[in-house]
């Protein structure tokens, strides 16, 4: 008796006879390949020049002491030793990870909630207004937004504390307390960034066939149950993309903490990219800065790889 | 079966593709575009001068260029105004140009960068100053020796100062009246200052902060350290410099001068430094001053001119700033920083540094002399955006329109307190400033956090000073 659950053995597959020569591509195929290569060439060239070369350059530079003014001196791994022994660098990695968790979670939550709200019953023109309003901050410069927010959140003269004063709330040290500063930076960042995830979610929600929702409704699924059992699993590929992009961006955060708090109070909002900038361009230790950059690159690669590995379990493709 | 021969139609199509690509490539190649040679002043025989953008607007640059052309029509001049938010940002951009191999010939450098440039990039001006001593006598007679000394490094002179700003105390007249207070006397003390802040606070309510300060190297904690007779880094003088003092300054003025300042040993845990931080922490605790992270120069003019701040330390540059912001000349005034143990004050100065990589050093020296001339500075500093380094330029007429009434305070900070000196700016200044800002924020979180933060500041400064700049 044959066990039908057993996968077909390799021997059962018909084997193609080994070909002496691969079939020669036709002229049309060659032409298509040539065209494809030509179309891809600018992008590939851009990636090589602006991504691959700087990455390799950073790795090489991380093995040297260089202050811009004098010639580079080979340092071996001493820059990495210095980086691991530098408390500020370690704190900046911790801050960046904390920031990433808070910012990405909040960003996805807000974007998803608003996308779900907007895909419900609503006049078309109002939906367009909201979509534009939510996306608008994304096209503004992060530095400009941060300058304005710094005024708004100023403890002594800011509009937010002035308004809170009307309801009897004492001035909040939004940017001047170690506990509040990180939360404020996260809020400003999420306010600007959630529009991107929001657009992805709106697109993802529109791609879910109505029949599936109707079938779920016939089965008695409504409200939260419908979203948890139907919408979220079908939206999981979009969630994966939004979270991967969100995490990569959050790990490279610079403008908001630099302008809002300059990394303070103390080191409480100092991020890895801030440390790279300060070490390189203010303290002229380009080798150490490159070493920190290489470590950040490895961290981003590791987190992204972990996400894709986990996605095999949690992401459902239709 | 596939036909491997090209049909006529396909041949024509690929021919059209090829012709299109060739036309596109040809157009792109013939298009007028930027190349490395288009970087201003690069390889075109110009003398390239880099200035701080916000300090030198288009009008000032035109004035500088045209005046120089009249004097030296044979020297081609290119002035690059580098946009930067502060001196630290400016240096970062200049160093990027150095790294890219497009270093300018001259760079406008403030006290913060004098020693870094002198040690690593600068050319000493000694030989030219000695050669043109007769021409320069008038300049040195007009400039306080402390400003000149601040531009010396290990016995050599690297810049001729053209401007400076000491941290004096600006007072809002409207707030003074509201508090029933008088313009303070020149010898007012720290306790007088505290009483004034309390009176202002009492008269102005909860939406008012009497003292506003910015957490930075110039004008932050450092003026208080100077007033308390101490400094962040132990201050000493390098030997040498007699060649200059003996040639240009009378005995009374050259006494105690040396070959430039040396800042080597951190002393953040000294008693007097702790006293300063305790005092500032008490002001923050009592709501008499802003927290260090809260203050920055961007919003200062607005809150001061509208009477939401009573007092703030600033230099002569603020007279023009307040005037431009619409403040009447009698709406504010200025007084010396209050006395603690001393009334010695800190300042920052600026001038042009000549870079070693310059191939036009003689022309560059001509520009340095031109930029320090009185007629040049008079045409340049028309809006009181700074304090001229030349004493003779501070006149009643200059401040008639902008104020303040006690404009003499600006230069008298040097003349009346001759020990007044530059902010501590060793070659490792970038790291020193960053550590100072970071730990000051932590230290002033509460009165209990002062000592732990200063211990960490001391440890970090020691490490920074051991490092090669």
Interface residues (C-beta under 8 A of the other chain):
Chain A: X24 X26 X27 X28 X31 X38 X67 X68 X69 X70 X147 X150 X151 X154 X155 X156 X157 X162 X165 X173 X175 X176 X177 X178 X261 X262 X263 X264 X265 X266 X267 X278 X281 X282 X283 X284
Chain B: X2 X3 X4 X5 X6 X10 X14 X21 X88 X92 X95 X96 X98 X99 X120 X121 X206 X207 X209 X290 X291 X292 X293 X294 X296 X298 X299 X303 X308 X430 X431 X434 X437 X438 X439 X441 X442 X445 X453 X468 X469
